[in-house]
Amino acid sequence: MNPQKKFHLVFSILMGTIMFLVMTFVITFANVGWSENFSRLWMKAYGIAFAIGVPMIFFVAPVARKLTGRVLGVSPG
């Protein structure tokens, strides 16, 4: 795997891990509160979000980068 692809893969995994941990924590807490099975529900939500979201980040981020460049009239370096 070339360094650019490796960088993008690692970035996608790290971004997904951080973002989905925070988002699923907040959403799970908003939905069920600090309940006895909070951790189990949170980790279930995190697993689903991670499995769907990381591939989305990997494939959609380049498209979003190009669209942002077009909107702003700059080259997405």
C-alpha positions as CSV (number, residue, x, y, z in Angstrom):
1,M,0.0,0.0,0.0
2,N,1.4,3.4,-1.0
3,P,2.1,5.9,1.8
4,Q,-0.8,8.2,0.8
5,K,-3.3,5.4,0.9
6,K,-1.9,4.1,4.2
7,F,-2.2,7.7,5.6
8,H,-5.8,8.0,4.5
9,L,-6.7,4.6,6.0
10,V,-5.1,5.3,9.3
11,F,-6.7,8.8,9.3
12,S,-10.1,7.3,8.6
13,I,-9.7,4.8,11.5
14,L,-8.5,7.4,14.0
15,M,-11.1,10.0,13.0
16,G,-13.8,7.4,13.1
17,T,-12.7,6.1,16.5
18,I,-12.6,9.6,18.1
19,M,-15.8,10.9,16.5
20,F,-17.9,7.8,16.9
21,L,-16.9,7.4,20.6
22,V,-18.0,10.9,21.4
23,M,-21.1,10.9,19.3
24,T,-22.4,7.5,20.4
25,F,-21.7,8.4,24.0
26,V,-23.8,11.6,23.8
27,I,-26.6,10.0,21.8
28,T,-26.8,7.0,24.0
29,F,-26.8,9.2,27.1
30,A,-29.5,11.4,25.7
31,N,-31.7,8.3,24.9
32,V,-31.2,6.1,28.0
33,G,-29.5,8.3,30.6
34,W,-27.0,6.9,33.0
35,S,-28.6,3.5,33.3
36,E,-27.3,0.2,34.5
37,N,-26.7,-1.1,31.0
38,F,-25.4,2.2,29.6
39,S,-21.9,0.8,28.7
40,R,-23.3,-2.2,26.8
41,L,-25.7,0.0,24.8
42,W,-23.0,2.6,24.2
43,M,-20.5,-0.1,22.9
44,K,-23.2,-1.6,20.7
45,A,-24.0,1.8,19.2
46,Y,-20.2,2.5,18.8
47,G,-19.6,-0.9,17.0
48,I,-22.4,-0.2,14.5
49,A,-21.3,3.4,13.9
50,F,-17.6,2.4,13.5
51,A,-18.5,-0.5,11.1
52,I,-20.5,1.8,8.9
53,G,-18.7,5.1,9.4
54,V,-15.1,4.3,8.9
55,P,-15.7,3.0,5.3
56,M,-17.8,6.1,4.7
57,I,-15.0,8.4,5.9
58,F,-12.5,6.5,3.7
59,F,-14.5,6.8,0.6
60,V,-16.4,10.1,1.1
61,A,-13.6,12.2,2.5
62,P,-11.8,12.6,-0.9
63,V,-15.0,13.6,-2.6
64,A,-15.8,16.1,0.2
65,R,-12.2,17.5,-0.1
66,K,-12.7,18.0,-3.9
67,L,-16.1,19.6,-3.4
68,T,-14.7,21.9,-0.7
69,G,-12.0,22.9,-3.1
70,R,-14.5,23.7,-5.8
71,V,-16.7,25.7,-3.4
72,L,-13.8,27.7,-2.1
73,G,-12.0,28.0,-5.5
74,V,-8.8,26.4,-4.1
75,S,-6.8,23.3,-4.9
76,P,-7.3,20.7,-2.2
77,G,-3.7,20.0,-1.4
